[in-house]
Amino acid sequence: MTKKFLGLNGYQWTCILYVAVAIFTWQLKYFRHIDNNYLIFRDSWYHARAQVNLYVAYPKEYGDIYYYGPLFTLFVAPFAIPPEAAGFFLWQVANALAVILAVNMLPLYQKRKTAMLLLCAIEFANAIFYMQFNPMIAAVIIISFMLVEQGKERWATLLIVAGTLIKLYPVVGLAFFLFSKNKSKFIIWTLIWTPIMLVLPMLISSPSFVIQSYHQWLAALSDKSALNTGLNTSQDICVMGVVRRLTGNINIPNMPFLIAAAIIFVLPLLRFSQFKSYKFRLQILATSLIMVVIFSTGAEHPTFIIAVAGAVLWMMIQEKPFTAGNIILLVLLLVITGLGLTDAMPKPIRQDIIAKYSVKAWPCILIWLIISWELLFKNFVSEKGMEEERVVLVKS
């Protein structure tokens, strides 16, 4: 029998923890007037309505530059139209609820869902502290996968298309097409949603402005990628960034690494005989979540909620998630990835080692290599029959 405290079980209290962290960071940031990232998101709605360039600096309004797709300007409306305090509050809580919903949809017993939320809590706090959109991105990828598993291609493709047109990362969800039981439906709905999502921002602006904005968005992303690759930037926390910083060579190109990553990702998808294994499919989801971060020059401290969700998911789908090896990986994940760039880490270590050499990415890279090796060579089908496998995933 599940133990309860004040009428709630551990899973419910963990969900409350996420909402509480979101509310705490809201009041911490709002009342100290350090809500810059939220203002970037919020003001994109007003800039789109005024049809002014989304991708230039507005120093009187906020620092930095807006880098999301034109579709985001419509998506952010519920958080931009209310007064700033209310909109910011809703933004933080919505990010927490998105992660909770995504984890709740996973085919795991409640104890493992609780463990997954707890093990991702540090990275969630990192993301929400910076008022980032990344928790929702992680949720979009997970939920789109689960909707494909449930045969709900209409809504899965909506999330994939919309997410891609907002922040590119969810494009990895197109790989879930291979797991669809109705591939024609997946294709048809992708073809339906794509033009709809492309033109939807025109409802608050104009066709010419939106078309121009898409061109400006791609140019802004290209410029940003170039800016990210410095040896002392807060971004480029990825495989390429690690190599650049270890060698001190800023000119190491991204393309060879991206090609290698694509090959490593695609090869397991050619193992069609393994598709009937639920664990294999879930492990593809896990590697997808990690890969989009560790091969992105835009990866920064609060982006890693996406990768860590994938790493922890991989552990939670194992028959025995807390082996000695996995516990070592978890310690590295929590201490180095989670706390490495926070004030919990001594400043000399934080600045001179972890930040300098993009060490935050190392545990995720290591776990991605392990997952990729298993996807390439492990026989998931021979481990268990499908019915037994589902019992292990859902009830252990």
C-alpha positions as CSV (number, residue, x, y, z in Angstrom):
1,M,0.0,0.0,0.0
2,T,1.4,3.4,-1.0
3,K,2.3,5.6,2.0
4,K,0.7,9.0,2.1
5,F,1.5,12.2,3.9
6,L,-1.4,14.7,4.4
7,G,-3.5,12.6,2.0
8,L,-1.0,12.7,-0.9
9,N,1.4,10.1,-2.1
10,G,5.1,10.7,-3.0
11,Y,4.3,11.2,-6.7
12,Q,1.7,13.8,-6.0
13,W,4.1,15.6,-3.6
14,T,6.8,15.6,-6.3
15,C,4.4,17.2,-8.8
16,I,3.7,19.9,-6.1
17,L,7.4,20.4,-5.7
18,Y,7.7,21.2,-9.4
19,V,4.9,23.8,-9.2
20,A,6.4,25.2,-6.0
21,V,9.8,25.6,-7.7
22,A,8.1,27.4,-10.5
23,I,6.2,29.8,-8.2
24,F,9.3,30.4,-6.0
25,T,11.4,31.4,-9.1
26,W,8.6,33.6,-10.3
27,Q,8.5,35.7,-7.1
28,L,12.3,35.7,-6.9
29,K,12.7,37.0,-10.4
30,Y,9.6,39.2,-10.7
31,F,9.9,41.2,-7.5
32,R,13.7,41.8,-8.2
33,H,13.0,42.9,-11.8
34,I,15.3,40.2,-13.2
35,D,12.8,38.7,-15.6
36,N,14.7,39.4,-18.8
37,N,14.1,36.1,-20.6
38,Y,10.4,36.3,-19.9
39,L,10.3,39.8,-21.3
40,I,11.9,38.7,-24.5
41,F,9.2,36.1,-25.0
42,R,6.4,38.4,-23.9
43,D,7.4,41.3,-26.1
44,S,7.6,39.1,-29.2
45,W,3.8,39.1,-29.2
46,Y,3.7,42.9,-29.3
47,H,6.5,43.2,-31.8
48,A,4.6,40.7,-34.1
49,R,1.4,42.7,-33.8
50,A,3.3,45.9,-34.6
51,Q,5.1,44.1,-37.4
52,V,8.5,45.3,-36.4
53,N,11.7,43.1,-36.8
54,L,11.6,40.3,-34.2
55,Y,15.3,39.6,-34.5
56,V,17.0,42.9,-33.6
57,A,18.0,44.3,-30.3
58,Y,15.5,46.3,-28.2
59,P,17.7,47.5,-25.3
60,K,15.0,49.7,-23.8
61,E,12.8,46.6,-23.4
62,Y,15.2,43.8,-22.6
63,G,18.7,42.5,-23.1
64,D,19.8,39.9,-25.7
65,I,17.8,39.0,-28.8
66,Y,14.8,37.0,-29.6
67,Y,15.7,33.7,-31.4
68,Y,12.5,31.7,-31.7
69,G,10.3,31.1,-34.7
70,P,7.5,33.5,-35.8
71,L,4.9,30.9,-34.6
72,F,6.1,31.4,-31.0
73,T,4.7,35.0,-31.1
74,L,1.2,33.5,-31.3
75,F,1.9,30.6,-28.8
76,V,3.1,33.1,-26.2
77,A,-0.2,35.1,-26.3
78,P,-1.7,33.6,-23.1
79,F,1.4,34.7,-21.2
80,A,1.8,38.1,-22.9
81,I,-1.7,39.5,-22.9
82,P,-2.3,39.4,-19.1
83,P,-0.5,41.9,-16.9
84,E,3.2,41.1,-16.6
85,A,3.0,39.6,-13.1
86,A,0.2,37.3,-14.0
87,G,1.7,36.4,-17.4
88,F,5.1,35.6,-15.9
89,F,3.4,33.5,-13.2
90,L,1.5,31.5,-15.8
91,W,4.6,31.0,-17.9
92,Q,6.6,29.5,-15.0
93,V,3.7,27.2,-13.9
94,A,3.0,26.1,-17.4
95,N,6.6,24.9,-17.8
96,A,6.2,22.9,-14.7
97,L,2.9,21.4,-15.7
98,A,4.2,20.5,-19.1
99,V,7.0,18.3,-17.6
100,I,4.6,16.7,-15.2
101,L,2.2,15.9,-18.0
102,A,4.9,14.4,-20.1
103,V,6.3,12.2,-17.4
104,N,2.8,11.2,-16.4
105,M,2.2,9.9,-19.9
106,L,5.3,7.6,-19.9
107,P,4.6,3.9,-19.5
108,L,6.2,3.7,-16.1
109,Y,4.9,2.7,-12.7
110,Q,4.3,5.6,-10.4
111,K,7.4,5.0,-8.3
112,R,9.6,5.3,-11.3
113,K,7.7,8.4,-12.5
114,T,8.4,9.9,-9.1
115,A,12.1,8.9,-9.3
116,M,12.3,10.5,-12.8
117,L,10.8,13.8,-11.7
118,L,13.1,13.9,-8.6
119,L,16.2,13.1,-10.6
120,C,15.3,15.8,-13.2
121,A,14.4,18.4,-10.5
122,I,17.8,20.1,-10.4
123,E,17.9,20.6,-14.2
124,F,14.3,21.7,-14.1
125,A,15.2,24.3,-11.5
126,N,18.1,25.4,-13.6
127,A,15.8,26.0,-16.6
128,I,13.0,27.6,-14.7
129,F,15.4,29.9,-12.9
130,Y,16.4,31.3,-16.3
131,M,12.7,31.5,-17.3
132,Q,13.4,29.2,-20.2
133,F,11.2,27.4,-22.7
134,N,13.2,24.2,-22.5
135,P,11.0,22.3,-20.1
136,M,8.2,22.6,-22.6
137,I,10.4,21.5,-25.5
138,A,11.3,18.4,-23.5
139,A,7.6,17.8,-22.9
140,V,6.7,18.3,-26.6
141,I,9.2,15.6,-27.7
142,I,8.1,13.1,-25.0
143,I,4.4,13.7,-25.5
144,S,4.6,13.5,-29.3
145,F,6.3,10.1,-28.9
146,M,3.6,8.9,-26.6
147,L,0.9,10.1,-28.9
148,V,2.4,8.1,-31.7
149,E,2.5,5.1,-29.4
150,Q,-1.2,5.6,-28.7
151,G,-2.1,5.9,-32.4
152,K,-2.9,9.6,-32.1
153,E,-0.8,10.8,-35.1
154,R,-3.0,13.8,-35.6
155,W,-2.0,15.4,-32.4
156,A,1.6,14.0,-32.4
157,T,2.3,15.6,-35.7
158,L,0.8,18.9,-34.5
159,L,3.3,19.0,-31.6
160,I,6.2,18.0,-33.8
161,V,5.4,20.6,-36.5
162,A,4.6,23.4,-34.1
163,G,7.6,22.6,-31.9
164,T,9.9,22.6,-34.9
165,L,8.7,25.9,-36.1
166,I,9.2,27.4,-32.6
167,K,12.6,25.9,-31.6
168,L,13.8,23.3,-34.2
169,Y,14.7,20.6,-31.5
170,P,11.3,18.8,-31.8
171,V,12.1,18.0,-35.5
172,V,13.7,14.9,-34.1
173,G,10.1,13.7,-33.5
174,L,9.8,13.0,-37.3
175,A,11.8,9.8,-36.5
176,F,8.9,8.5,-34.5
177,F,7.1,8.1,-37.9
178,L,8.8,4.7,-38.1
179,F,7.0,3.6,-35.0
180,S,3.6,4.7,-36.2
181,K,1.0,2.0,-36.8
182,N,-0.6,4.3,-39.4
183,K,2.2,5.9,-41.4
184,S,-0.1,7.3,-44.1
185,K,-2.0,9.2,-41.3
186,F,1.3,10.5,-39.9
187,I,2.3,11.8,-43.4
188,I,-1.1,13.3,-44.2
189,W,-1.4,15.2,-40.9
190,T,2.2,16.4,-41.1
191,L,1.4,17.8,-44.6
192,I,-1.8,19.4,-43.2
193,W,-0.2,20.9,-40.1
194,T,2.9,22.3,-41.7
195,P,1.2,25.0,-43.9
196,I,-1.3,25.8,-41.1
197,M,1.4,26.4,-38.6
198,L,3.5,28.4,-41.1
199,V,0.7,30.8,-41.8
200,L,-0.9,30.9,-38.4
201,P,1.2,33.9,-37.2
202,M,-0.3,35.9,-40.0
203,L,-3.5,36.2,-37.9
204,I,-1.8,38.8,-35.7
205,S,0.4,40.4,-38.4
206,S,0.5,40.0,-42.2
207,P,1.7,37.5,-44.8
208,S,4.6,39.6,-45.9
209,F,5.8,40.2,-42.3
210,V,5.7,36.5,-41.5
211,I,7.5,35.4,-44.6
212,Q,10.1,38.0,-44.0
213,S,10.4,36.9,-40.4
214,Y,11.1,33.3,-41.3
215,H,14.0,34.5,-43.5
216,Q,15.2,36.7,-40.6
217,W,14.9,33.9,-38.1
218,L,17.1,31.5,-40.1
219,A,19.7,34.3,-40.6
220,A,19.6,35.1,-36.8
221,L,20.1,31.4,-36.0
222,S,23.1,31.3,-38.4
223,D,24.6,34.4,-36.8
224,K,24.0,33.0,-33.3
225,S,25.6,29.7,-34.1
226,A,28.8,31.6,-35.1
227,L,28.7,33.6,-31.9
228,N,28.2,30.5,-29.8
229,T,31.5,28.9,-30.8
230,G,33.9,31.1,-28.8
231,L,36.1,29.5,-26.2
232,N,34.6,31.6,-23.4
233,T,30.9,31.8,-24.3
234,S,28.1,30.5,-22.0
235,Q,26.8,28.3,-24.8
236,D,28.4,25.7,-27.1
237,I,28.1,23.2,-24.2
238,C,28.1,20.3,-26.7
239,V,30.3,17.7,-28.2
240,M,31.8,20.2,-30.6
241,G,32.3,22.7,-27.9
242,V,34.0,20.2,-25.7
243,V,36.5,19.4,-28.4
244,R,37.1,23.0,-29.3
245,R,37.7,23.9,-25.6
246,L,39.9,20.9,-24.9
247,T,42.1,21.7,-27.9
248,G,41.8,25.4,-27.7
249,N,41.0,25.4,-31.4
250,I,38.0,27.6,-32.2
251,N,38.1,26.7,-35.9
252,I,37.1,23.0,-35.4
253,P,34.0,22.7,-37.7
254,N,30.6,21.4,-36.6
255,M,29.7,19.5,-39.7
256,P,31.8,16.3,-39.2
257,F,30.3,15.8,-35.8
258,L,26.8,16.4,-37.0
259,I,27.2,13.9,-39.8
260,A,28.6,11.3,-37.4
261,A,25.7,12.0,-34.9
262,A,23.2,11.6,-37.7
263,I,24.7,8.3,-38.8
264,I,24.8,6.9,-35.2
265,F,21.1,8.0,-34.8
266,V,19.9,6.6,-38.1
267,L,21.6,3.2,-38.0
268,P,19.5,1.8,-35.1
269,L,16.4,2.9,-37.0
270,L,17.3,0.4,-39.7
271,R,17.0,-2.4,-37.2
272,F,13.4,-3.0,-38.1
273,S,13.2,-6.3,-36.3
274,Q,13.8,-4.4,-33.0
275,F,10.8,-2.1,-33.5
276,K,8.4,-4.5,-31.8
277,S,10.4,-4.0,-28.5
278,Y,8.8,-1.2,-26.4
279,K,12.1,-0.7,-24.7
280,F,13.9,-0.2,-28.0
281,R,11.4,2.5,-29.0
282,L,11.6,4.2,-25.6
283,Q,15.4,4.1,-25.9
284,I,15.1,5.9,-29.3
285,L,13.1,8.6,-27.4
286,A,15.8,8.8,-24.8
287,T,18.6,9.2,-27.3
288,S,16.6,11.8,-29.2
289,L,16.2,14.0,-26.1
290,I,20.0,13.8,-25.4
291,M,21.2,14.2,-29.0
292,V,19.3,17.4,-29.8
293,V,21.2,19.1,-26.9
294,I,24.7,17.6,-27.0
295,F,25.0,18.3,-30.8
296,S,23.7,21.9,-30.6
297,T,26.0,24.9,-30.4
298,G,23.1,26.7,-28.8
299,A,23.2,24.4,-25.8
300,E,23.6,26.3,-22.6
301,H,23.2,25.7,-18.9
302,P,19.3,25.7,-18.8
303,T,19.0,23.7,-22.0
304,F,20.0,20.5,-20.3
305,I,16.6,19.7,-18.8
306,I,16.0,18.1,-22.2
307,A,19.1,15.9,-22.3
308,V,18.8,14.9,-18.6
309,A,15.2,13.9,-19.1
310,G,16.5,11.5,-21.8
311,A,19.3,10.2,-19.7
312,V,17.0,9.5,-16.7
313,L,14.3,8.0,-18.9
314,W,16.9,5.5,-20.2
315,M,17.7,4.4,-16.6
316,M,14.0,4.2,-15.6
317,I,13.2,1.7,-18.4
318,Q,15.9,-0.7,-17.3
319,E,14.7,-3.8,-15.3
320,K,17.2,-2.7,-12.6
321,P,17.7,1.1,-12.9
322,F,19.9,1.5,-9.9
323,T,22.8,-0.7,-10.6
324,A,26.3,0.3,-9.4
325,G,27.2,1.6,-12.8
326,N,24.0,3.6,-13.2
327,I,24.4,5.1,-9.7
328,I,27.8,6.3,-10.7
329,L,26.3,7.8,-13.9
330,L,23.5,9.4,-11.8
331,V,26.0,11.0,-9.4
332,L,27.9,12.5,-12.3
333,L,24.7,13.7,-13.9
334,L,23.4,15.3,-10.7
335,V,26.7,16.8,-9.5
336,I,28.4,17.8,-12.7
337,T,25.6,18.4,-15.1
338,G,23.0,19.6,-12.5
339,L,25.1,21.5,-10.0
340,G,28.3,22.1,-12.0
341,L,27.5,25.6,-13.1
342,T,25.5,26.7,-10.0
343,D,26.7,28.4,-6.9
344,A,26.7,24.9,-5.2
345,M,30.0,24.2,-6.9
346,P,33.1,26.1,-5.6
347,K,33.9,29.0,-7.9
348,P,37.4,27.9,-9.0
349,I,36.0,24.5,-10.1
350,R,32.9,26.0,-11.7
351,Q,34.8,28.6,-13.7
352,D,38.2,27.1,-14.3
353,I,37.2,23.5,-15.1
354,I,33.5,23.0,-15.7
355,A,32.7,26.2,-17.6
356,K,36.1,26.3,-19.3
357,Y,35.9,22.8,-20.8
358,S,32.1,22.4,-21.1
359,V,32.3,19.6,-18.5
360,K,28.5,20.0,-17.9
361,A,28.0,18.1,-21.1
362,W,30.3,15.2,-20.3
363,P,28.0,12.9,-18.3
364,C,25.2,13.3,-21.0
365,I,27.7,12.6,-23.8
366,L,28.9,9.4,-21.9
367,I,25.3,8.2,-21.4
368,W,24.4,9.0,-25.0
369,L,27.4,6.8,-26.1
370,I,26.1,3.9,-23.9
371,I,22.6,4.3,-25.2
372,S,23.8,4.4,-28.8
373,W,25.9,1.3,-28.4
374,E,22.9,-0.6,-27.0
375,L,20.7,0.6,-29.8
376,L,23.2,-0.5,-32.4
377,F,24.1,-4.0,-30.9
378,K,21.7,-5.1,-28.2
379,N,19.0,-7.6,-29.0
380,F,16.0,-6.0,-27.2
381,V,13.5,-8.5,-28.6
382,S,15.3,-11.5,-27.2
383,E,15.3,-10.1,-23.7
384,K,11.6,-10.6,-23.0
385,G,8.3,-11.3,-24.8
386,M,6.3,-8.1,-25.4
387,E,3.7,-8.8,-22.7
388,E,6.4,-9.5,-20.1
389,E,8.4,-6.4,-21.2
390,R,5.4,-4.1,-20.7
391,V,4.8,-5.5,-17.3
392,V,8.4,-4.7,-16.3
393,L,8.1,-1.2,-17.7
394,V,4.7,-0.4,-16.1
395,K,4.8,-2.2,-12.8
396,S,8.3,-2.6,-11.6
